[in-house]
Amino acid sequence: MPNFFSKQRIAAFKKQSGRCYYCGSFMWLENCKKFAIKYSISESEAARFQCTAEHLLARSDGGNNSSENIVAACRFCNGTRHRRKTPLVPNKYKSYIHKRIRQGKWHPYKFHHLLSSQS
């Protein structure tokens, strides 16, 4: 039985048509192996595209668990944002990622077939 937070992640995943809020890549919710087969990548490579829930405004900064504050993001984008000394605000981080994608410096080239054409 999914908990409240899992339900929020699933709802965001569906609302975003299974695409990462930041980079626009396809993500997986439940079956890494199936995703890897579908996109001709290894399971370890597919792990970076696992769907995670991302608070746009962190709870520590006053954000809440509302559906307006939670988006679905791939594990790579979410983790990379939070490894920064000072995480960028979501809209600036999204712009930064799209700039890096255009430069071919975000996801390795072999994953570009997973990305949105909007990058």
Secondary structure, DSSP 8 states (H G I E B T S, - for coil): ---HHHHHHHHHHHHTTTB-TTT--B-BSS-HHHHHHHTT--HHHHGGGBEEEEESS-GGGT--S-TTTEEEEEHHHHHHHHHSSS---HHHHHHHHHHHHHTT-SS-GGGGGGS-TT-
